[in-house]
Each structure stands twice: as C-alpha cells, then as structure tokens.
Amino acid sequence: MTAEKVSDFVIWERLEQGRKAKAARGGYAGYGSPSFGQMSVEGELVTNPQEQNIIELIRRHHKSGKSLQKIANWLNQHGYKTKRGSQWKRISVKRVLDRLYGKTPRISGATTKKI
C-alpha cells in the first residue's frame, strides 16, 4: 500500500469513527438526506412537521386497506410531494411504511399447500 493510500485510509477511518460517535450521541451523521419525516437542524435530527402530516395520511390510507399505488395516486392528486419534490410512487410509499412499521418480507408467487 502506498503512503497516499495509507493516509486516505487513516482519514476515512477517522471520519467513520466520528460519524459513529455522533450517531451514538443521537446526532445526524450526515449519510445522505434524513428519512422522510425528519430534517437536520444544526447537525441534529428533528421532526419535520409537514412531512409527519404526510406520514399520518399514508398510515391512515394504508390502514383503510388502500394499495400502495392507490395511496401514491391520492398523494399526487392532492399535490403532496416527496422529500426531493418528486411525484409519489408505490416504492416511495412502501419505504415510508417500512420505516413506520419495520420491513416486511415480500413473498412473490408464494402458494400455500392445504393438507
């Protein structure tokens, strides 16, 4: 390993340790944009009230039995945008619900046998 690569590795390690330490203290470590429903203020994650309202709408529609696509369509029809200002898609709704309820395994084409 060259001296330059060693130096880069040492810097990367220090940055990684600093991010982990900040995250352990509850701070925002700066990996991409915060999750939908949160924002970074002075290096700390705080609740984004506008996005929290949208999360509640998604939760209610999901609990009423609407499909992910129907929820996305409803949000788009009513002018709601994603964190990056895009139209809602089925996958964006799923990601919000996964963060809300935890990820659920997707079983595609599974059948059940009757004994």
DSSP file (Angstrom, degrees, kcal/mol; ACC not computed):
  #  RESIDUE AA STRUCTURE BP1 BP2  ACC     N-H-->O    O-->H-N    N-H-->O    O-->H-N    TCO  KAPPA ALPHA  PHI   PSI    X-CA   Y-CA   Z-CA
    1    1 A M              0   0    0      0, 0.0     2,-0.0     0, 0.0     0, 0.0   0.000 360.0 360.0 360.0 133.4    0.0    0.0    0.0
    2    2 A T     >  -     0   0    0      1,-0.1     4,-2.3     4,-0.0     5,-0.2  -0.299 360.0-110.6 -75.3 163.4    1.4    3.4   -0.9
    3    3 A A  H  > S+     0   0    0      1,-0.2     4,-2.4     2,-0.2     5,-0.1   0.864 119.5  54.4 -61.6 -36.1    1.8    6.2    1.6
    4    4 A E  H  > S+     0   0    0      2,-0.2     4,-2.5     1,-0.2    -1,-0.2   0.914 108.6  47.3 -65.2 -42.4   -1.0    8.1   -0.1
    5    5 A K  H  > S+     0   0    0      2,-0.2     4,-2.5     1,-0.2    -2,-0.2   0.885 111.5  51.2 -66.5 -38.5   -3.4    5.2    0.2
    6    6 A V  H  X S+     0   0    0     -4,-2.3     4,-2.5     2,-0.2    -2,-0.2   0.929 110.8  48.8 -62.4 -44.9   -2.5    4.7    3.9
    7    7 A S  H  X S+     0   0    0     -4,-2.4     4,-2.4     2,-0.2    -2,-0.2   0.917 111.7  48.8 -61.6 -44.8   -3.1    8.4    4.5
    8    8 A D  H  X S+     0   0    0     -4,-2.5     4,-2.7     1,-0.2    -1,-0.2   0.905 111.4  50.4 -61.2 -41.5   -6.5    8.2    2.7
    9    9 A F  H  X S+     0   0    0     -4,-2.5     4,-2.7     2,-0.2    -2,-0.2   0.907 109.6  50.0 -64.1 -42.1   -7.4    5.1    4.7
   10   10 A V  H  X S+     0   0    0     -4,-2.5     4,-2.3     2,-0.2    -2,-0.2   0.916 112.3  47.8 -62.7 -43.7   -6.5    6.8    8.0
   11   11 A I  H  X S+     0   0    0     -4,-2.4     4,-2.6     2,-0.2    -2,-0.2   0.935 112.1  49.4 -62.3 -46.0   -8.6    9.8    7.1
   12   12 A W  H  X S+     0   0    0     -4,-2.7     4,-2.7     1,-0.2    -2,-0.2   0.917 110.8  50.6 -59.2 -44.4  -11.5    7.6    6.1
   13   13 A E  H  X S+     0   0    0     -4,-2.7     4,-2.5     2,-0.2    -1,-0.2   0.911 110.8  48.4 -60.7 -44.0  -11.2    5.7    9.4
   14   14 A R  H  X S+     0   0    0     -4,-2.3     4,-2.4     2,-0.2    -1,-0.2   0.917 112.5  48.3 -63.8 -43.8  -11.2    8.9   11.5
   15   15 A L  H  X S+     0   0    0     -4,-2.6     4,-2.6     2,-0.2    -2,-0.2   0.927 112.2  49.5 -61.6 -44.1  -14.3   10.3    9.6
   16   16 A E  H  X S+     0   0    0     -4,-2.7     4,-2.4     1,-0.2    -2,-0.2   0.908 110.9  49.1 -62.4 -43.1  -16.1    7.0   10.1
   17   17 A Q  H  X S+     0   0    0     -4,-2.5     4,-2.4     1,-0.2    -1,-0.2   0.902 111.4  50.3 -63.1 -40.9  -15.3    6.9   13.8
   18   18 A G  H  X S+     0   0    0     -4,-2.4     4,-2.4     2,-0.2    -2,-0.2   0.908 110.6  48.9 -63.9 -42.5  -16.5   10.5   14.2
   19   19 A R  H  X S+     0   0    0     -4,-2.6     4,-2.6     2,-0.2    -2,-0.2   0.922 112.4  48.3 -62.7 -44.0  -19.8    9.7   12.4
   20   20 A K  H  X S+     0   0    0     -4,-2.4     4,-2.3     1,-0.2    -2,-0.2   0.906 111.6  49.6 -63.8 -41.5  -20.4    6.7   14.5
   21   21 A A  H  X S+     0   0    0     -4,-2.4     4,-1.2     2,-0.2    -1,-0.2   0.911 112.1  48.1 -64.1 -42.0  -19.7    8.6   17.7
   22   22 A K  H  <>S+     0   0    0     -4,-2.4     5,-2.8     1,-0.2     3,-0.4   0.922 112.1  48.9 -64.3 -43.7  -22.1   11.4   16.6
   23   23 A A  H ><5S+     0   0    0     -4,-2.6     3,-1.6     1,-0.2    -1,-0.2   0.878 106.7  56.5 -63.3 -37.6  -24.8    8.9   15.8
   24   24 A A  H 3<5S+     0   0    0     -4,-2.3    -1,-0.2     1,-0.3    -2,-0.2   0.798 105.7  51.6 -64.5 -28.0  -24.3    7.2   19.1
   25   25 A R  T 3<5S-     0   0    0     -4,-1.2    -1,-0.3    -3,-0.4    -2,-0.2   0.408 127.6-101.4 -87.6   2.5  -25.0   10.6   20.8
   26   26 A G  T < 5S+     0   0    0     -3,-1.6    19,-0.6     1,-0.3    -3,-0.2   0.520  79.5 134.4  92.3   5.4  -28.2   10.9   18.8
   27   27 A G  B   < -A   44   0A   0     -5,-2.8     2,-0.6    -6,-0.2    -1,-0.3  -0.354  65.3 -98.4 -83.8 167.8  -26.7   13.3   16.2
   28   28 A Y        -     0   0    0     15,-2.2    -1,-0.1     1,-0.1    -5,-0.1  -0.784  27.0-159.8 -88.8 120.8  -27.1   13.2   12.5
   29   29 A A        -     0   0    0     -2,-0.6    -1,-0.1     2,-0.1    -7,-0.1   0.523  36.8-117.2 -83.6  -6.1  -24.1   11.6   11.0
   30   30 A G        +     0   0    0      1,-0.2     2,-1.2     2,-0.1    -2,-0.1   0.746  57.0 151.9  83.2  25.1  -24.7   13.0    7.5
   31   31 A Y  S    S-     0   0    0    -12,-0.1    -1,-0.2     2,-0.0    -2,-0.1  -0.752  72.1 -52.4 -88.0  96.4  -25.2   10.0    5.3
   32   32 A G  S    S-     0   0    0     -2,-1.2    -2,-0.1     2,-0.0     3,-0.1  -0.133  99.9 -29.6  68.5-168.9  -27.5   11.3    2.6
   33   33 A S  S    S-     0   0    0      1,-0.1     3,-0.1    -3,-0.0     6,-0.1  -0.518  76.3 -97.6 -81.0 151.3  -30.7   13.2    3.3
   34   34 A P        -     0   0    0      0, 0.0    -1,-0.1     0, 0.0     3,-0.1  -0.185  51.8 -82.7 -62.0 159.7  -32.6   12.4    6.5
   35   35 A S    >   -     0   0    0      1,-0.2     3,-2.2     2,-0.1     2,-0.1  -0.178  58.9 -81.5 -58.7 154.5  -35.5   10.0    6.3
   36   36 A F  T 3  S+     0   0    0      1,-0.3    -1,-0.2    -3,-0.1     3,-0.1  -0.419 123.1  35.5 -58.7 129.6  -38.9   11.3    5.2
   37   37 A G  T 3  S+     0   0    0      1,-0.4    11,-2.4    -2,-0.1     2,-0.3   0.283 110.2  76.0 104.6  -7.9  -40.4   12.9    8.3
   38   38 A Q  E <   -B   47   0A   0     -3,-2.2    -1,-0.4     9,-0.3     2,-0.3  -0.897  53.5-173.1-131.1 161.1  -37.1   14.2    9.7
   39   39 A M  E     -B   46   0A   0      7,-2.5     7,-3.0    -2,-0.3     2,-0.5  -0.974  27.9-112.1-147.9 160.6  -34.7   17.0    8.9
   40   40 A S  E     -B   45   0A   0     -2,-0.3     2,-0.5     5,-0.2     5,-0.2  -0.847  29.6-179.9 -98.8 125.6  -31.3   18.1   10.1
   41   41 A V  E >  S-B   44   0A   0      3,-3.0     3,-1.4    -2,-0.5   -13,-0.1  -0.970  75.9 -22.5-126.6 114.6  -31.0   21.3   12.1
   42   42 A E  T 3  S-     0   0    0     -2,-0.5    -1,-0.1     1,-0.3     3,-0.1   0.879 128.7 -49.6  52.1  42.7  -27.5   22.3   13.2
   43   43 A G  T 3  S+     0   0    0      1,-0.2   -15,-2.2   -16,-0.1     2,-0.4   0.529 118.5 106.4  79.7   6.5  -26.4   18.7   12.9
   44   44 A E  E <  S-AB  27  41A   0     -3,-1.4    -3,-3.0   -17,-0.2     2,-0.4  -0.934  70.6-120.6-119.0 143.0  -29.2   17.2   14.8
   45   45 A L  E     + B   0  40A   0    -19,-0.6     2,-0.3    -2,-0.4    -5,-0.2  -0.678  38.9 171.4 -80.3 129.3  -32.2   15.2   13.5
   46   46 A V  E     - B   0  39A   0     -7,-3.0    -7,-2.5    -2,-0.4     2,-0.2  -0.910  38.6 -87.5-132.8 162.5  -35.5   16.8   14.3
   47   47 A T  E     - B   0  38A   0     -2,-0.3    -9,-0.3    -9,-0.2     3,-0.1  -0.460  28.8-142.8 -70.5 137.8  -39.1   16.1   13.3
   48   48 A N     >  -     0   0    0    -11,-2.4     4,-2.5    -2,-0.2     5,-0.2  -0.898  11.5-159.3-100.0 104.7  -40.3   17.7   10.1
   49   49 A P  H  > S+     0   0    0      0, 0.0     4,-1.8     0, 0.0    -1,-0.2   0.850  87.3  51.5 -58.2 -39.1  -44.0   18.6   11.0
   50   50 A Q  H  > S+     0   0    0      1,-0.2     4,-1.4     2,-0.2     5,-0.1   0.930 113.7  43.9 -64.5 -44.2  -45.1   18.9    7.3
   51   51 A E  H  > S+     0   0    0      1,-0.2     4,-2.4     2,-0.2    -1,-0.2   0.848 108.7  58.1 -69.8 -33.1  -43.7   15.5    6.4
   52   52 A Q  H  X S+     0   0    0     -4,-2.5     4,-2.1     1,-0.2    -1,-0.2   0.876 103.3  54.0 -62.7 -36.1  -45.1   14.0    9.6
   53   53 A N  H  X S+     0   0    0     -4,-1.8     4,-1.9     2,-0.2    -1,-0.2   0.898 108.8  48.2 -63.2 -40.0  -48.5   15.1    8.5
   54   54 A I  H  X S+     0   0    0     -4,-1.4     4,-2.6     2,-0.2    -2,-0.2   0.895 108.5  54.2 -67.6 -39.8  -48.0   13.2    5.2
   55   55 A I  H  X S+     0   0    0     -4,-2.4     4,-2.7     1,-0.2    -2,-0.2   0.906 107.5  51.1 -59.2 -41.4  -46.8   10.1    7.0
   56   56 A E  H  X S+     0   0    0     -4,-2.1     4,-2.5     2,-0.2    -1,-0.2   0.898 109.3  50.3 -64.5 -39.8  -50.0   10.2    9.0
   57   57 A L  H  X S+     0   0    0     -4,-1.9     4,-2.5     2,-0.2     5,-0.2   0.928 111.4  48.3 -61.6 -44.8  -52.0   10.4    5.8
   58   58 A I  H  X S+     0   0    0     -4,-2.6     4,-2.5     1,-0.2    -2,-0.2   0.926 111.3  50.6 -60.6 -45.0  -50.1    7.5    4.4
   59   59 A R  H  X S+     0   0    0     -4,-2.7     4,-2.7     1,-0.2    -2,-0.2   0.925 111.4  47.7 -59.4 -46.6  -50.7    5.5    7.6
   60   60 A R  H  X S+     0   0    0     -4,-2.5     4,-1.5     1,-0.2    -1,-0.2   0.914 112.9  47.3 -63.3 -44.3  -54.4    6.2    7.6
   61   61 A H  H  <>S+     0   0    0     -4,-2.5     5,-2.0     1,-0.2     4,-0.3   0.898 113.2  49.4 -64.5 -39.4  -54.8    5.2    3.9
   62   62 A H  H ><5S+     0   0    0     -4,-2.5     3,-1.6    -5,-0.2    -2,-0.2   0.923 109.3  51.2 -65.2 -44.2  -52.8    2.1    4.4
   63   63 A K  H 3<5S+     0   0    0     -4,-2.7    -1,-0.2     1,-0.3    -2,-0.2   0.800 103.7  59.4 -63.3 -28.5  -54.9    1.1    7.5
   64   64 A S  T 3<5S-     0   0    0     -4,-1.5    -1,-0.3    -5,-0.2    -2,-0.2   0.533 124.1-104.2 -79.8  -4.2  -58.0    1.6    5.5
   65   65 A G  T < 5 +     0   0    0     -3,-1.6    -3,-0.2     1,-0.3    -2,-0.1   0.520  66.8 151.7 100.2   5.6  -56.8   -1.1    3.0
   66   66 A K      < -     0   0    0     -5,-2.0    -1,-0.3     1,-0.1     2,-0.0  -0.411  46.4-114.0 -70.6 146.6  -55.7    1.0    0.1
   67   67 A S     >  -     0   0    0      1,-0.1     4,-2.2    -2,-0.1     5,-0.2  -0.302  26.5-108.2 -72.5 163.3  -52.9   -0.4   -2.1
   68   68 A L  H  > S+     0   0    0      1,-0.2     4,-2.4     2,-0.2     5,-0.2   0.895 121.3  51.0 -59.1 -40.8  -49.5    1.4   -2.2
   69   69 A Q  H  > S+     0   0    0      1,-0.2     4,-2.7     2,-0.2    -1,-0.2   0.890 108.7  50.5 -66.5 -39.2  -50.3    2.6   -5.7
   70   70 A K  H  > S+     0   0    0      2,-0.2     4,-2.3     1,-0.2    -1,-0.2   0.879 110.7  49.6 -66.5 -36.3  -53.6    4.0   -4.7
   71   71 A I  H  X S+     0   0    0     -4,-2.2     4,-2.6     2,-0.2    -2,-0.2   0.933 111.6  48.4 -65.6 -45.1  -52.0    5.9   -1.8
   72   72 A A  H  X S+     0   0    0     -4,-2.4     4,-2.4     1,-0.2    16,-0.3   0.920 111.8  49.7 -61.0 -44.2  -49.3    7.3   -4.2
   73   73 A N  H  X S+     0   0    0     -4,-2.7     4,-2.6     2,-0.2    -1,-0.2   0.915 110.9  49.7 -60.5 -43.7  -52.0    8.3   -6.7
   74   74 A W  H  X S+     0   0    0     -4,-2.3     4,-1.6     2,-0.2    -2,-0.2   0.929 110.6  49.4 -62.0 -46.6  -54.0   10.0   -3.9
   75   75 A L  H  <>S+     0   0    0     -4,-2.6     5,-2.5     1,-0.2    -1,-0.2   0.920 113.4  46.7 -59.5 -44.4  -51.0   11.9   -2.6
   76   76 A N  H ><5S+     0   0    0     -4,-2.4     3,-1.5     1,-0.2    -1,-0.2   0.903 109.6  53.5 -65.2 -41.6  -50.1   13.1   -6.2
   77   77 A Q  H 3<5S+     0   0    0     -4,-2.6    -1,-0.2     1,-0.3    -2,-0.2   0.793 110.4  48.4 -63.5 -27.7  -53.7   14.1   -6.9
   78   78 A H  T 3<5S-     0   0    0     -4,-1.6    -1,-0.3    -5,-0.2    -2,-0.2   0.282 120.0-107.4 -99.1  10.3  -53.7   16.3   -3.8
   79   79 A G  T < 5 +     0   0    0     -3,-1.5     2,-0.3     1,-0.3    -3,-0.2   0.602  65.4 149.5  82.3  11.8  -50.4   17.9   -4.6
   80   80 A Y      < -     0   0    0     -5,-2.5     8,-0.4    -6,-0.2     2,-0.3  -0.591  26.8-161.6 -80.1 142.1  -48.2   16.2   -2.0
   81   81 A K        -     0   0    0     -2,-0.3     6,-0.2     6,-0.1    -5,-0.0  -0.825  18.3-109.7-121.0 159.0  -44.5   15.8   -3.0
   82   82 A T    >   -     0   0    0      4,-2.1     3,-2.1    -2,-0.3    -1,-0.1  -0.177  50.1 -86.6 -73.8 177.3  -41.7   13.6   -1.7
   83   83 A K  T 3  S+     0   0    0      1,-0.3    -1,-0.1     2,-0.1    -2,-0.0   0.843 132.4  47.4 -56.1 -35.0  -38.7   15.0    0.2
   84   84 A R  T 3  S-     0   0    0      2,-0.0    -1,-0.3     1,-0.0    -2,-0.0   0.283 122.9-103.8 -93.5  11.1  -37.0   15.8   -3.1
   85   85 A G  S <  S+     0   0    0     -3,-2.1    -2,-0.1     1,-0.2     2,-0.1   0.659  77.3 133.5  81.3  16.4  -40.1   17.3   -4.7
   86   86 A S        -     0   0    0      1,-0.1    -4,-2.1     3,-0.0    -1,-0.2  -0.414  63.3 -88.3 -94.2 170.8  -41.0   14.4   -6.9
   87   87 A Q        -     0   0    0     -6,-0.2     2,-0.2    -2,-0.1    -1,-0.1  -0.457  50.9-102.7 -70.7 150.7  -44.2   12.6   -7.5
   88   88 A W        -     0   0    0     -8,-0.4     2,-0.3   -16,-0.3    -1,-0.1  -0.537  39.3-170.3 -75.4 142.1  -45.1    9.8   -5.2
   89   89 A K     >  -     0   0    0     -2,-0.2     4,-2.0     1,-0.1     3,-0.3  -0.850  38.8-103.0-125.6 164.8  -44.6    6.2   -6.4
   90   90 A R  H  > S+     0   0    0     -2,-0.3     4,-2.3     1,-0.2     5,-0.1   0.896 121.6  51.8 -54.6 -43.1  -45.6    2.9   -4.9
   91   91 A I  H  > S+     0   0    0      1,-0.2     4,-2.3     2,-0.2    -1,-0.2   0.846 106.1  53.8 -66.8 -34.0  -42.0    2.3   -3.7
   92   92 A S  H  > S+     0   0    0     -3,-0.3     4,-1.7     2,-0.2    -1,-0.2   0.899 110.0  47.4 -67.7 -37.9  -41.8    5.7   -2.0
   93   93 A V  H  X S+     0   0    0     -4,-2.0     4,-2.4     2,-0.2    -2,-0.2   0.919 111.0  52.3 -65.7 -43.0  -45.0    4.9   -0.1
   94   94 A K  H  X S+     0   0    0     -4,-2.3     4,-3.0     1,-0.2    -2,-0.2   0.903 106.9  52.4 -59.8 -42.1  -43.6    1.5    0.8
   95   95 A R  H  X S+     0   0    0     -4,-2.3     4,-2.0     2,-0.2    -1,-0.2   0.892 108.9  49.5 -63.6 -39.0  -40.4    3.0    2.1
   96   96 A V  H  X S+     0   0    0     -4,-1.7     4,-1.7     2,-0.2    -1,-0.2   0.938 114.0  45.8 -63.5 -45.4  -42.3    5.3    4.4
   97   97 A L  H  X S+     0   0    0     -4,-2.4     4,-3.2     1,-0.2     5,-0.4   0.877 109.1  55.4 -66.5 -37.3  -44.4    2.4    5.7
   98   98 A D  H  X S+     0   0    0     -4,-3.0     4,-2.3     1,-0.2    -1,-0.2   0.905 110.3  45.6 -60.9 -41.1  -41.3    0.2    6.2
   99   99 A R  H  < S+     0   0    0     -4,-2.0    -1,-0.2    -5,-0.2    -2,-0.2   0.836 116.3  47.4 -69.7 -30.7  -39.7    2.9    8.4
  100  100 A L  H  < S+     0   0    0     -4,-1.7    -2,-0.2    -5,-0.2    -1,-0.2   0.917 132.1  14.2 -75.0 -44.7  -43.0    3.3   10.2
  101  101 A Y  H  < S-     0   0    0     -4,-3.2    -3,-0.2     1,-0.2    -2,-0.2   0.506 111.2-101.8-110.6  -7.8  -43.7   -0.4   10.8
  102  102 A G     <  -     0   0    0     -4,-2.3    -1,-0.2    -5,-0.4    -3,-0.1   0.017  53.8 -59.6  91.9 151.0  -40.5   -2.1   10.1
  103  103 A K        -     0   0    0     -4,-0.1    -8,-0.0    -3,-0.1    -5,-0.0  -0.388  48.3-156.1 -70.4 141.0  -39.7   -4.0    6.9
  104  104 A T        -     0   0    0     -2,-0.1    -2,-0.1     0, 0.0    -6,-0.0  -0.946  26.4-106.7-115.2 139.3  -41.9   -6.9    6.0
  105  105 A P        -     0   0    0      0, 0.0     2,-0.7     0, 0.0     0, 0.0  -0.351  27.6-134.5 -65.5 142.8  -40.7   -9.7    3.7
  106  106 A R        -     0   0    0      2,-0.0     2,-0.7    -2,-0.0     0, 0.0  -0.881  17.0-164.9-100.4 119.1  -42.1   -9.6    0.2
  107  107 A I        -     0   0    0     -2,-0.7     2,-0.5     3,-0.1     3,-0.3  -0.910   7.0-165.2-107.4 112.8  -43.2  -13.1   -0.9
  108  108 A S        -     0   0    0     -2,-0.7    -2,-0.0     1,-0.2     0, 0.0  -0.858  69.1  -5.6-103.6 126.8  -43.7  -13.2   -4.6
  109  109 A G  S    S+     0   0    0     -2,-0.5    -1,-0.2     1,-0.2     2,-0.2   0.669  87.9 157.6  71.4  17.1  -45.6  -16.1   -6.2
  110  110 A A        -     0   0    0     -3,-0.3     2,-0.3     1,-0.0    -1,-0.2  -0.497  20.9-166.6 -76.2 143.2  -45.8  -18.0   -3.0
  111  111 A T        -     0   0    0     -2,-0.2     2,-0.4     2,-0.0    -1,-0.0  -0.924  13.2-134.5-125.6 154.7  -48.5  -20.6   -2.6
  112  112 A T        -     0   0    0     -2,-0.3     2,-0.4     2,-0.0    -2,-0.0  -0.897  16.0-136.7-109.9 139.8  -49.8  -22.4    0.4
  113  113 A K        -     0   0    0     -2,-0.4     2,-0.5     2,-0.0    -2,-0.0  -0.757   9.8-142.0 -93.6 138.1  -50.5  -26.1    0.4
  114  114 A K              0   0    0     -2,-0.4    -2,-0.0     1,-0.1     0, 0.0  -0.867 360.0 360.0 -97.5 131.0  -53.6  -27.5    2.0
  115  115 A I              0   0    0     -2,-0.5    -1,-0.1     0, 0.0    -2,-0.0   0.404 360.0 360.0-103.7 360.0  -53.0  -30.7    3.9
